[in-house]
Amino acid sequence: MTTNAEQRRLQDADTAAVDWRHWGPYLSERQWGTVREDYSPGGDAWDHLSHEQARSTAYRWGEDGIGGFSDDRQQLCLAVALWNGHDPILKERFFGLTNAEGNHGEDVKEYYFYVDGTPTHSYMRMVYKYPQRAFPYQDLVATNRARGRGDFEYELLDTGIFAEDRYFDVVIEYAKAGPEEILTRVTVHNRGPEQAELHVLPTVWFRATGDRAHLRHVGGGVVQAGHERLGDRWWTCLGDPPVLFTDNADGRKDAVGRFLVQGEKGAVNPDETGTKAAALVTVTLSAGGSAIVRTMLGDQRRTVTEAEFDEVVEARRAEADEFYRDLFAPALSEPERQVARQALAGMLWSKQYFGYDVERWLREHGRDPLDAPDIRNGEWFHLDAHDIISMPDTWEYPWFAAWDLAFQAVALSAVDVGFAKGQLDLLLSRRYLHPNGQIPAYEWNFGDVNPPVHAWAAYLVHELEKARTGHGDHDWLERVFHKLAKNFTWWVNRKDVDGRNVFQGGFLGLDNIGVFDRSAPLPTGGHLDQADGTAWMALYCQNMLQIALELSRQDPVYVEQAQTYFEHFAWIATGSGSMWDEEDGFYYDLLRLPDGSSQRLRVRSMVGLLPLAAATVYDPELITRHPGVIAEEQGFLERHPAITMTDARGRLLALFDETRLRRILARMLDEEEFLSPYGLRSLSRHHAGQPFEFGVGETTYGVSYQPAESDSGMFGGNSNWRGPVWFPVNALMIRALLNLYVAYGDDFTVECPTGSGVQKNLFEVAREISDRLTRIFLPGPDGHRPCHGGQDVFAGEHWRDLITFAEYFHGDNGAGLGASHQTGWTGLVAVFPNLFAGLDGPALLEHGMAGLFRAAMGQEEQL
């Protein structure tokens, strides 16, 4: 297979020939307010270390910075600081609101965009829009605090600070001359109507790890960086500007800002040594003018000219162009390519260092790690993290979340299968996986329960790699399978209260589209049989069965394992029938009351659509190889006549038959229920006019459709799932529809949209949903992208090509909501256009799901 320069770097990195991933954009945009940095007695992370305190407080576990770059243990860090001459503080990190301050939860109040990047980080580029007036910190806090849940958030654009285009575009680029030589180019553009001055401060510092480290000025704008583990490095700022030194320590960390902004001339170290240094470059730009600041970090001291420097940067940028040109299907339009490339760039920028030794953290709190049940994560003392992890977001969610990471790994496999496999392996390693088999959920509560999608992601990533390279990584898949089996057993033993193969789970990610907080004791007593929890486990069985059959290619012993997971699925399929409502033609959670009675909670939400996700077709080649599998399954069903299953063409595993499928699809594809112009909503619009209400004593609990943020405080400020479109479950619905299409073929058609009179097969339905999701980010005839919420500035000359990939999207107009820069699982949008550009229905029927994988990896010519 033809390889380009970036693919060759990836091959070197995967084979350990050259460690091209050693350096990358591994700093978060926010370390303050995280659980790791919280040493308060009450566990109030936001108040313990605030944005205000972050300037002068040395972090214990990680670092943050604007456009940051570091080694993979985050020992030596690079970032860019700025001062416009009017701000009350040096701009070293992005500002945002805490959970209590925002009327819809925590939220960054800055505009920055990750516009390009390669998987080895040989080239990275981002854009930050820095106002020329004083940043309105207090206005943002006060105005948002005064607003209620029914009001819109007060954003930075609303303050008027960008009026007359009085801002700087700060373009930060990184390019690698070699695996250990990092070039940083900062280009500043004055977009305003008048001359403006800006102080640009490229900054280098050591994280406070306790290791011996020093920085010292050796002349000519060169700083020697010495570290006992990392060795010697040289950091050079071309042009020989003054370099300011201090220590990255409590009370001295903010010395550069005090020197520049407050005029404290004695704040910095006159001896020009320390553990933090910043070059001070002051540029005066005419209206429309620009300037460039260049720095270089390497393990060898050498001198380069500006022309030589720029030649390397432009070469890496051209190689990035070539990499993405080869990656995307030729049939993609240029706007689709732009969306996919920026989505993947955002995911690559969101790889961050995560350091958190829970046992050490507990000891620093004065607690016995073996006996701390009343403190956050006290039962996870074994967890020892010091890794580069794909994070959901660099500001709002600068910590891993288990199910987010699974979806992110699938999207990242499009550009870096090696890294994607490592990410899935990581949470299953002994440093993360609980001894009882539970996967840690997320930093705020490792013991909470995220949906079990690791097996789905592992099988998919394996198949995608096989589609691209012609062979899968059997050893990796086998290793992951055995760890997943431990987690599967945890689910069976812990989340099936009555032993009836119906699962509870709790939180499961679908917060605030249910009647109750499913992580807390129910106000009625009893428990919930969850339609989504049961569907997740059905899908888990199917994925483990698929992996076992794939492993059986080399070792027949896995055939019996496959049979075991088939039987688990069969029992779950039978148990799930209790949650089917024949009158409504939909699945609902079932409230089990202490007196033995039960009641369906008739909320039409994604919870009831998720049983559709548990639809999987067998690989026919594997069935041919192991005909005994089908015979064993038939024998099992004959021995247990109570089990009822559907099996279209002998290849489909699903929780429903064709009749139920049609009824589910009729609701799902109804534009007055789930089908939005921009994908599938998480709650039916049916509940806009008919809210669901449930009384417990004198208290009434209810659910009503709200297309944007919720007005409920059930989960604190970030209660946001009352109707918006979100990508992970949409991706699972698309996958299910494609499996169902392979099973039922062209003859099975449904109205899409419901009531339109237009009949489509299930491949066409899947493509329709994909197109609606992609439409969120594509410019319309007026130049507006729905994701930008109709804000006119985003259709302007210097904004229109900059895209954010939000956490979720308005259920009616597609506006981005929640974490505004969360590429995370929204990065799956990069997969959809490539998939459907390289595949059609007949090809899928001919080649099965293997054809789907090849199309997704740009290998459609093999079809």
C-alpha positions in Angstrom: 0.0 0.0 0.0 1.3 3.5 -0.9 2.4 5.5 2.1 2.9 9.2 2.6 5.3 10.9 5.0 2.9 10.9 7.9 1.9 7.3 7.5 5.6 6.4 7.5 6.0 8.3 10.8 3.1 6.3 12.2 4.7 3.0 11.2 7.9 4.0 12.9 6.0 5.0 16.0 4.0 1.7 16.1 7.1 -0.4 15.6 9.1 1.6 18.2 11.7 2.5 15.6 11.2 6.2 16.3 9.0 7.7 19.1 7.2 10.3 17.1 4.5 10.5 19.7 6.9 11.5 22.5 5.9 15.1 22.1 2.4 16.4 21.5 -0.3 18.8 22.6 -0.6 17.0 25.9 -1.5 20.0 28.1 -5.2 20.6 29.0 -6.8 24.0 28.7 -7.8 23.7 32.4 -6.1 22.0 35.3 -7.7 24.1 38.0 -11.0 22.9 39.4 -10.3 19.3 38.8 -10.6 16.4 41.3 -6.9 15.7 41.2 -6.1 19.2 42.4 -8.8 19.2 45.1 -7.4 19.0 48.6 -10.4 20.5 50.3 -12.0 18.6 53.2 -15.4 18.7 51.6 -14.5 17.8 48.0 -15.5 21.1 46.4 -13.0 21.0 43.5 -14.2 24.2 41.8 -13.8 26.4 44.9 -10.7 24.8 46.2 -8.6 25.8 43.3 -10.2 28.5 41.2 -9.2 30.3 38.0 -8.1 33.3 40.1 -5.9 31.1 42.3 -4.5 29.1 39.4 -2.2 32.0 38.4 -0.1 31.6 41.6 -0.6 28.0 42.6 1.6 25.2 41.4 -0.4 22.2 40.3 0.4 18.8 41.7 -0.8 16.5 38.9 -0.7 18.2 35.6 -0.4 21.5 33.7 -2.5 23.8 31.5 -1.8 26.5 29.0 -2.9 28.0 25.7 -2.0 25.8 22.9 0.2 23.7 25.1 2.8 21.1 24.1 4.9 18.7 26.2 6.6 15.4 26.4 4.4 12.4 27.2 5.1 12.5 30.9 4.5 16.3 30.9 7.9 17.0 32.4 8.8 20.0 30.2 6.0 22.2 28.8 5.5 24.8 26.1 2.6 27.2 25.8 1.8 30.8 24.7 0.9 33.7 27.0 -0.6 37.0 25.9 -1.2 40.5 27.1 -3.1 43.2 25.2 -2.1 46.0 27.5 -5.5 46.4 29.0 -6.3 43.1 30.8 -6.0 43.0 34.5 -4.0 39.7 34.3 -1.6 38.0 31.9 -3.6 35.6 29.7 -1.9 32.2 30.4 -5.0 30.0 30.4 -8.6 30.1 29.2 -11.3 31.6 31.4 -14.7 30.0 32.1 -17.4 29.6 34.7 -17.6 27.0 37.4 -20.7 24.8 37.8 -22.2 27.2 40.3 -21.5 30.3 38.3 -23.0 29.2 35.0 -26.8 29.1 34.6 -26.3 25.9 32.6 -23.2 24.6 34.3 -19.5 25.0 33.8 -18.5 26.6 30.5 -15.5 28.1 28.9 -15.9 31.7 27.8 -13.3 32.0 25.0 -13.1 31.4 21.3 -10.4 29.0 20.1 -10.4 26.5 17.3 -8.4 23.4 16.6 -8.0 23.6 12.8 -5.4 21.0 11.9 -3.2 18.2 13.2 -1.5 15.0 12.3 -1.6 11.9 14.5 2.2 12.0 15.3 1.8 15.7 16.0 4.3 16.5 13.3 2.1 19.4 12.4 -0.6 21.1 14.6 -2.4 24.4 14.2 -5.0 26.2 16.3 -6.5 29.7 16.3 -7.3 31.8 19.4 -9.3 35.0 19.1 -7.9 37.4 21.8 -9.8 40.7 22.4 -8.0 44.0 22.3 -10.1 45.5 25.1 -9.9 44.4 28.7 -11.3 40.9 29.1 -14.8 41.1 30.8 -14.2 38.6 33.5 -16.5 40.1 36.1 -19.3 40.8 33.6 -19.4 37.2 32.4 -19.6 35.9 36.0 -22.2 38.4 37.3 -24.5 38.3 34.3 -24.6 34.5 34.1 -25.2 34.2 37.8 -28.2 36.5 37.4 -29.7 34.3 34.7 -32.0 31.4 35.4 -32.2 27.9 33.7 -34.8 29.2 31.3 -32.4 31.9 30.0 -29.7 31.6 27.4 -26.1 31.5 28.5 -24.3 34.9 28.4 -21.4 34.4 26.0 -18.3 36.3 25.3 -19.7 37.6 22.0 -22.7 38.9 23.9 -20.5 41.3 25.9 -19.7 43.3 22.7 -16.0 42.9 23.2 -15.5 41.8 19.5 -17.3 44.9 18.2 -15.5 46.5 15.2 -13.4 43.4 15.0 -11.1 44.7 17.7 -9.3 41.4 18.4 -6.2 39.5 17.4 -6.2 36.2 15.6 -3.4 34.3 17.3 -2.4 31.3 15.1 -0.3 28.7 17.0 1.5 26.1 14.9 3.8 23.3 15.9 6.0 21.4 13.5 8.6 18.7 14.2 11.9 18.9 12.4 12.5 15.5 14.1 11.0 13.4 16.9 12.8 15.5 19.5 12.9 19.0 17.8 9.8 21.1 18.1 9.3 24.3 16.2 6.6 26.7 17.4 5.3 29.5 15.1 2.9 32.1 16.5 1.4 34.4 13.9 -0.6 37.3 15.2 -3.1 39.2 13.0 -4.7 42.5 14.0 -8.3 42.2 12.7 -9.2 45.7 14.1 -9.6 49.0 12.4 -6.6 50.7 14.2 -3.1 50.1 15.2 -2.8 47.8 18.2 0.0 46.5 20.4 0.3 42.9 21.7 2.8 41.3 24.0 3.4 37.7 23.0 5.2 35.5 25.5 6.2 32.0 24.4 6.7 30.1 27.6 8.7 27.1 28.7 8.6 25.4 32.2 9.0 22.3 34.1 6.1 20.7 35.9 6.6 20.6 39.7 7.3 16.8 40.0 10.0 16.9 42.6 12.6 15.9 40.0 15.8 18.0 39.7 15.3 20.5 36.9 16.5 23.9 35.9 16.3 26.6 33.2 19.1 29.1 32.6 19.8 31.7 30.0 22.9 31.0 28.0 22.7 34.0 25.7 21.3 34.8 22.2 17.7 34.0 23.2 18.8 30.4 24.1 17.6 28.7 27.3 19.2 25.5 28.5 16.7 23.1 30.1 18.2 20.4 32.3 16.1 17.6 33.8 17.3 14.4 35.6 15.0 12.2 33.5 14.5 14.1 30.3 18.2 15.2 30.0 19.3 18.5 28.4 17.2 20.5 26.0 17.7 23.9 24.4 14.9 26.3 23.8 15.6 29.2 21.4 13.5 32.2 20.7 14.6 33.6 17.3 15.3 37.3 17.3 17.0 37.3 20.8 14.2 39.0 22.8 14.5 39.4 26.6 13.7 36.3 28.6 12.0 36.5 32.0 12.7 33.8 34.6 10.9 32.6 37.7 10.0 29.3 39.4 7.0 27.2 38.8 6.1 27.1 42.5 3.5 28.5 44.8 3.8 32.3 45.0 6.3 32.6 42.2 4.4 30.9 39.3 2.7 34.3 38.4 5.9 36.4 38.5 6.0 37.0 34.8 2.5 38.4 34.9 3.2 40.6 37.9 6.3 41.9 36.2 4.6 42.8 32.9 1.0 43.7 34.0 1.5 45.1 37.5 5.0 46.5 36.8 6.7 44.6 39.7 10.3 44.8 38.3 11.6 42.6 41.1 9.2 39.8 40.5 11.4 37.9 38.0 14.8 36.5 38.7 17.6 38.8 37.6 20.0 35.8 37.6 18.0 34.4 34.7 17.5 31.0 36.1 14.5 29.1 37.4 12.0 26.5 36.3 9.8 28.7 34.2 10.8 31.2 31.5 9.0 33.4 29.0 10.4 35.3 26.1 8.9 38.8 25.9 8.1 39.8 22.3 6.1 43.1 21.8 4.6 43.7 18.4 2.8 46.8 17.2 0.5 46.0 14.3 -1.2 48.3 11.9 -4.9 47.6 11.0 -4.8 44.3 9.2 -1.1 43.8 10.0 0.6 40.7 11.2 3.7 39.5 12.9 5.4 36.1 13.6 7.2 34.8 16.7 9.3 31.7 16.4 10.7 29.4 19.0 12.5 26.0 18.8 13.0 23.2 21.4 15.4 20.4 20.8 17.8 17.9 22.3 20.7 19.6 20.4 21.7 23.2 20.4 21.6 24.6 16.9 20.9 27.8 15.0 18.5 28.2 12.2 17.4 31.2 10.1 13.8 32.3 9.9 13.7 31.0 6.3 15.0 27.6 7.3 12.5 27.5 10.2 9.5 28.4 8.0 10.6 25.8 5.4 10.2 23.1 8.0 6.8 24.3 9.1 5.5 24.6 5.5 6.9 21.1 4.7 5.0 19.6 7.6 1.9 21.4 6.7 2.1 20.1 3.1 2.6 16.6 4.5 -0.6 17.0 6.6 -2.4 18.0 3.4 -1.2 14.9 1.7 -2.1 12.7 4.6 -5.7 13.9 4.7 -6.0 13.8 0.9 -5.1 10.1 1.0 -7.4 9.5 3.9 -10.7 10.7 2.6 -12.8 9.2 -0.1 -12.5 11.0 -3.5 -16.3 11.4 -3.6 -16.2 13.7 -0.5 -17.1 17.3 -1.2 -14.6 20.0 -0.1 -16.9 21.2 2.7 -17.2 17.6 3.9 -13.4 17.2 3.9 -13.0 20.4 5.9 -15.5 19.3 8.5 -13.9 15.8 8.8 -10.4 17.2 9.0 -11.2 19.8 11.7 -13.1 17.2 13.7 -10.1 14.9 13.7 -7.8 17.8 14.4 -9.9 18.6 17.5 -9.6 15.0 18.7 -5.8 15.0 18.2 -5.5 18.3 20.1 -7.5 16.8 22.9 -5.0 14.1 23.7 -3.8 15.1 27.2 -1.5 13.9 30.0 -3.5 12.4 32.8 -1.6 11.9 36.1 -3.5 10.6 39.1 -2.0 8.2 41.7 -5.1 7.7 43.9 -3.2 6.0 46.7 -0.8 8.9 46.9 -3.7 11.4 46.6 -5.5 9.7 49.5 -2.4 9.7 51.7 -1.9 13.5 51.0 -5.5 13.9 52.3 -4.4 12.2 55.5 -6.4 9.1 54.8 -5.6 5.4 54.9 -5.9 4.2 51.3 -7.2 0.8 52.5 -10.0 2.4 54.5 -11.4 5.6 53.0 -14.9 4.7 51.9 -16.3 8.2 52.6 -14.0 10.2 50.4 -14.2 10.5 46.6 -12.7 7.6 44.8 -11.6 6.1 48.1 -12.3 2.6 46.8 -10.1 3.1 43.8 -6.7 3.3 45.6 -5.2 0.9 43.1 -5.6 3.4 40.2 -2.3 4.8 39.1 -2.5 7.0 36.0 0.4 8.6 34.2 -0.7 8.4 30.6 -1.6 10.3 27.4 -5.4 9.9 27.1 -8.0 11.1 24.6 -10.1 13.4 26.6 -13.7 14.5 25.8 -12.7 18.2 26.0 -9.6 20.2 26.9 -11.4 22.6 29.2 -14.7 21.3 30.5 -13.8 17.6 30.6 -10.0 17.5 31.0 -10.3 13.9 32.3 -11.2 10.6 30.8 -14.7 9.1 30.7 -14.9 5.4 30.0 -17.6 5.4 27.4 -16.5 8.6 25.8 -13.1 7.1 25.3 -14.5 4.1 23.5 -16.3 6.3 20.9 -13.2 8.5 20.6 -11.1 5.5 19.9 -13.3 4.5 17.0 -13.0 7.9 15.5 -9.3 8.1 16.1 -8.8 4.8 14.5 -9.4 6.5 11.2 -6.1 8.3 11.5 -4.1 6.3 14.2 -5.1 2.7 14.8 -2.1 2.1 17.0 -3.1 4.9 19.4 -6.8 3.9 19.3 -5.9 0.3 20.4 -3.7 1.6 23.2 -6.5 3.7 24.5 -8.9 0.8 24.6 -6.3 -1.4 26.3 -5.5 1.3 28.9 -8.7 1.3 31.0 -8.6 -2.5 31.0 -5.0 -2.6 32.4 -4.3 -3.5 36.0 -3.5 0.2 36.8 -7.1 1.2 35.9 -9.5 -1.8 36.0 -10.8 -2.4 39.5 -9.9 -5.8 40.9 -13.6 -6.7 40.9 -13.7 -6.1 37.1 -15.3 -2.6 37.0 -14.0 -0.1 34.5 -13.5 3.3 36.1 -16.2 5.7 34.9 -14.8 9.2 35.2 -12.7 11.3 37.6 -15.6 12.7 39.6 -16.7 9.2 40.5 -14.8 6.3 39.2 -17.4 4.0 40.8 -20.3 5.3 38.7 -21.5 3.2 35.8 -20.9 4.2 32.1 -22.4 2.1 29.3 -20.3 -1.0 28.5 -19.2 -0.1 25.0 -15.6 -1.1 25.2 -16.2 -4.5 23.5 -18.1 -2.8 20.7 -15.3 -0.4 20.2 -12.6 -3.1 20.4 -14.2 -5.3 17.8 -14.8 -2.3 15.5 -11.3 -1.0 15.8 -9.9 -4.5 15.1 -12.1 -4.8 11.9 -11.1 -1.3 10.8 -7.5 -2.1 11.1 -8.0 -5.3 9.2 -9.8 -3.4 6.5 -7.0 -1.0 6.1 -4.0 -3.3 6.4 -5.4 -6.7 5.3 -4.9 -8.3 8.7 -6.1 -7.7 12.2 -4.1 -7.7 15.4 -5.0 -11.1 16.9 -2.8 -10.8 19.9 -4.2 -7.5 20.9 -7.8 -8.6 20.4 -7.2 -11.7 22.5 -5.6 -9.7 25.3 -8.5 -7.3 25.3 -11.1 -10.1 25.2 -9.9 -11.7 28.4 -10.0 -8.4 30.3 -13.4 -7.6 28.9 -14.6 -11.1 30.1 -13.8 -10.0 33.6 -15.8 -6.8 33.2 -18.7 -8.6 31.6 -18.8 -10.9 34.7 -18.9 -7.8 37.0 -21.9 -6.6 35.1 -23.7 -9.9 35.3 -23.0 -10.2 39.0 -23.6 -6.6 40.1 -26.3 -5.1 37.8 -28.9 -7.9 37.5 -30.7 -7.4 40.9 -33.2 -10.2 40.5 -31.2 -12.6 38.4 -33.7 -12.3 35.5 -31.3 -11.1 32.8 -32.7 -7.6 33.1 -30.3 -4.9 34.0 -30.3 -1.8 36.1 -26.9 -0.1 35.6 -27.9 3.3 37.1 -26.5 6.5 35.4 -25.5 4.9 32.1 -24.8 8.3 30.5 -28.5 9.1 29.7 -28.9 11.6 32.5 -32.0 13.8 32.6 -34.2 12.1 30.1 -35.7 9.9 32.8 -38.1 10.6 35.6 -35.6 9.9 38.4 -31.9 10.2 39.1 -31.0 6.6 38.3 -27.8 6.8 40.3 -29.6 7.6 43.6 -32.1 5.6 45.7 -35.6 5.9 44.2 -38.1 8.0 46.1 -40.5 5.1 45.7 -38.1 2.5 47.0 -37.5 -0.6 44.8 -35.5 -0.4 41.7 -35.7 0.3 37.9 -35.4 -2.4 35.3 -33.7 -0.2 32.6 -34.4 -0.7 28.9 -31.1 0.9 28.1 -29.1 -1.1 30.7 -30.6 -4.3 29.3 -29.9 -3.2 25.7 -26.3 -2.3 26.5 -25.8 -5.8 27.9 -27.4 -7.4 24.9 -25.0 -5.5 22.7 -22.1 -6.5 25.0 -23.0 -10.2 24.5 -23.1 -9.7 20.7 -19.8 -8.0 20.6 -18.1 -10.6 22.8 -19.6 -13.3 20.6 -18.2 -11.5 17.5 -14.7 -11.2 19.1 -14.8 -14.9 20.2 -15.6 -16.0 16.6 -12.9 -13.8 15.2 -10.4 -15.3 17.6 -11.6 -18.8 16.7 -9.9 -18.2 13.3 -6.6 -19.2 15.0 -7.8 -21.0 18.1 -11.0 -23.2 17.9 -11.3 -23.0 21.7 -13.0 -19.7 21.4 -16.0 -21.3 19.6 -17.2 -22.5 23.0 -16.7 -18.9 24.4 -18.9 -17.7 21.5 -21.6 -20.1 22.4 -21.5 -18.9 26.0 -22.1 -15.3 25.0 -24.9 -16.4 22.6 -26.7 -18.1 25.5 -26.2 -14.9 27.7 -27.8 -12.9 24.9 -30.7 -15.4 24.4 -31.6 -15.1 28.1 -31.4 -11.3 27.9 -33.5 -11.2 24.8 -36.2 -13.1 26.6 -36.0 -10.9 29.7 -36.2 -7.7 27.7 -39.7 -8.5 26.7 -41.0 -7.3 30.0 -40.1 -3.7 29.0 -41.9 -3.8 25.7 -45.2 -1.9 25.7 -47.5 -3.5 23.1 -50.0 -0.6 23.2 -47.4 2.1 22.4 -45.0 -0.1 20.4 -42.0 1.1 22.4 -39.6 0.0 25.2 -39.9 1.7 28.6 -38.1 1.4 32.0 -40.0 -0.7 34.4 -40.4 0.6 38.0 -40.3 -2.4 40.4 -42.0 -1.3 43.7 -41.3 -2.8 47.2 -44.7 -4.4 47.3 -43.9 -6.6 44.3 -46.0 -4.5 41.8 -44.5 -2.8 38.8 -45.2 0.2 36.5 -43.9 1.3 33.2 -42.5 4.8 33.0 -43.8 5.8 29.6 -41.2 8.3 28.6 -40.4 8.1 24.9 -36.6 8.7 25.0 -33.4 7.3 23.7 -33.6 4.8 26.6 -36.4 3.1 24.6 -34.6 3.3 21.3 -31.4 1.7 22.5 -32.8 -1.9 22.2 -32.5 -1.2 18.5 -28.7 -0.8 18.9 -28.4 -4.5 19.9 -28.8 -5.8 16.4 -25.8 -7.6 15.0 -25.2 -9.9 12.0 -22.8 -12.8 12.0 -19.8 -12.9 9.6 -21.1 -15.6 7.2 -17.5 -16.8 6.5 -17.0 -17.6 10.2 -20.3 -19.5 10.3 -19.1 -21.5 7.3 -15.9 -22.2 9.1 -17.7 -23.3 12.3 -21.0 -24.9 11.3 -21.3 -26.3 14.7 -22.0 -22.9 16.1 -25.4 -22.7 14.5 -26.2 -26.3 15.4 -25.3 -25.6 19.1 -27.5 -22.5 19.1 -30.4 -24.4 17.6 -29.9 -27.1 20.2 -29.9 -24.6 23.0 -33.1 -23.0 21.7 -34.8 -26.4 21.5 -33.9 -27.2 25.1 -35.3 -23.9 26.3 -38.6 -23.3 24.4 -39.3 -20.3 26.7 -36.7 -18.3 24.8 -38.0 -16.3 21.9 -35.6 -14.9 19.4 -35.6 -13.4 15.9 -33.1 -14.6 13.4 -33.5 -13.1 9.9 -31.7 -15.2 7.3 -30.1 -17.2 10.2 -27.5 -14.4 10.7 -29.2 -11.7 12.9 -29.2 -11.4 16.6 -31.7 -8.8 17.8 -34.1 -8.1 20.7 -37.1 -7.7 18.5 -38.9 -9.3 15.6 -39.8 -7.6 12.3 -43.2 -6.4 13.6 -41.7 -4.7 16.6 -38.9 -3.3 14.5 -41.4 -1.6 12.2 -43.2 0.0 15.2 -40.0 1.3 16.7 -38.8 2.7 13.4 -42.2 4.4 12.9 -41.6 6.5 16.0 -37.8 6.9 15.5 -38.3 8.3 12.0 -41.2 10.6 12.8 -40.2 14.2 12.6 -42.7 15.0 15.3 -41.0 12.6 17.6 -37.3 11.6 17.3 -36.2 12.5 13.8 -34.7 16.0 13.9 -33.4 17.8 10.8 -30.0 17.2 12.4 -30.2 13.6 13.5 -32.0 11.7 16.2 -33.2 13.5 19.3 -32.6 12.1 22.8 -36.2 12.7 23.7 -39.4 12.6 21.6 -41.1 15.9 20.7 -44.2 14.1 21.7 -43.4 15.3 25.3 -43.5 19.0 24.3 -47.3 18.9 24.3 -47.7 15.9 26.6 -45.1 16.0 29.5 -44.8 12.8 31.4 -45.6 13.1 35.1 -45.3 10.7 38.0 -46.5 11.4 41.5 -44.8 10.2 44.7 -46.6 11.4 47.7 -47.0 15.2 47.4 -44.1 15.4 44.9 -44.6 15.3 41.1 -41.7 14.2 38.9 -41.9 15.0 35.3 -40.2 15.0 31.9 -41.0 17.4 29.1 -39.2 17.9 25.7 -36.7 20.8 25.7 -34.6 20.9 22.5 -31.6 22.6 24.2 -30.4 22.7 27.8 -32.7 21.3 30.5 -34.3 23.4 33.1 -33.8 20.6 35.7 -31.1 20.6 38.3 -31.2 16.9 38.8 -27.6 16.5 37.9 -26.3 19.9 38.9 -25.6 22.6 36.3 -24.8 20.3 33.4 -28.2 18.7 33.2 -28.5 18.6 29.5 -30.3 15.6 28.0 -33.9 16.6 27.5 -34.1 16.5 23.8 -30.8 17.5 22.1 -29.1 15.4 19.4 -25.9 13.7 20.5 -23.5 11.7 18.4 -22.6 8.5 20.2 -26.1 7.0 20.3 -26.8 8.3 16.7 -23.7 6.3 15.7 -25.0 3.2 17.3 -28.4 3.6 15.6 -26.6 4.0 12.2 -24.6 0.8 12.9 -27.8 -1.1 13.9 -29.6 0.0 10.7 -26.7 -1.2 8.6 -26.7 -4.6 10.3 -30.4 -4.8 9.9 -30.1 -3.9 6.2 -27.6 -6.7 5.7 -30.0 -9.1 7.4 -33.3 -8.0 5.7 -32.0 -6.7 2.3 -33.7 -4.3 -0.1 -37.1 -5.7 0.2 -37.5 -4.4 3.7 -38.6 -0.7 3.4 -40.1 1.9 5.8 -41.5 5.4 5.4 -38.7 7.9 6.0 -39.7 10.3 7.3 -42.8 8.7 8.9 -45.9 10.0 7.1 -44.0 11.3 4.1 -45.1 8.5 1.7 -41.4 8.0 0.8 -40.2 4.4 1.2 -36.5 3.7 1.9 -34.6 0.6 2.7 -32.6 0.5 5.9 -29.3 1.4 4.2 -31.0 4.6 2.8 -32.4 5.3 6.3 -28.9 5.1 7.8 -27.5 7.4 5.2 -30.4 9.8 5.8 -29.5 10.1 9.5 -25.8 10.4 8.7 -26.5 13.2 6.2 -28.6 15.1 8.8 -25.8 14.8 11.4 -23.2 16.0 8.9 -25.5 18.9 8.0 -24.9 20.4 11.5 -21.5 21.5 10.4 -21.9 22.3 6.7 -22.5 25.9 5.6 -25.9 26.7 4.2 -26.6 29.0 1.2 -26.3 32.0 3.5 -22.9 30.8 4.8 -24.2 29.9 8.2 -23.4 26.6 9.8 -26.2 25.3 12.0 -23.7 24.4 14.8 -23.0 28.1 15.3 -26.5 28.9 16.2 -27.2 31.6 13.7 -24.6 34.0 15.1 -23.8 36.3 12.2 -20.1 36.7 13.2 -19.5 33.1 12.3 -20.4 33.8 8.7 -17.8 36.6 8.6 -14.5 36.4 6.7 -12.2 35.5 9.6 -14.7 33.1 11.3 -16.5 31.2 8.6 -13.9 28.4 8.2 -13.6 27.8 11.9 -15.8 25.0 13.3 -16.5 23.9 16.8 -17.7 20.4 17.6 -19.9 20.7 20.6 -21.0 18.2 23.3 -24.6 18.0 21.9 -26.9 19.9 19.6 -30.2 21.7 19.7 -32.9 19.2 18.8 -34.6 21.6 16.4 -32.0 23.9 14.9 -28.7 22.1 15.3 -27.0 24.7 17.4 -24.0 23.5 19.3 -24.6 23.3 23.1 -22.9 22.1 26.3 -19.1 22.0 26.1 -18.4 24.2 23.1 -15.1 22.6 22.1 -15.9 19.0 22.9 -14.7 17.2 19.8 -14.7 14.0 21.8 -17.3 11.6 20.5 -18.7 14.3 18.2 -15.5 13.6 16.2 -17.5 10.6 14.9 -18.8 13.0 12.2 -15.4 12.5 10.5 -16.3 8.9 9.9 -19.8 9.3 8.4 -19.1 11.1 5.2 -16.2 8.8 4.3 -18.4 5.8 5.1 -21.3 6.7 2.8 -19.1 8.2 0.1 -17.4 4.8 -0.3 -20.3 2.5 0.0 -23.7 1.8 -1.4 -26.5 -0.6 -0.6 -25.7 -3.3 -3.2 -22.0 -3.4 -2.2 -22.9 -3.8 1.4 -25.2 -6.7 0.7 -22.6 -8.3 -1.5 -19.6 -7.8 0.9 -21.5 -7.7 4.3 -20.1 -5.8 7.2 -16.5 -6.3 6.0 -17.4 -4.0 3.1 -18.6 -1.4 5.5 -15.3 -1.5 7.4 -13.3 -1.1 4.2 -15.4 1.8 3.1 -15.0 3.5 6.5 -11.2 3.2 6.1 -11.2 4.7 2.6 -10.5 1.2 1.0 -13.6 1.2 -1.2 -11.6 0.4 -4.2 -11.3 -3.1 -2.7 -15.0 -3.6 -3.2 
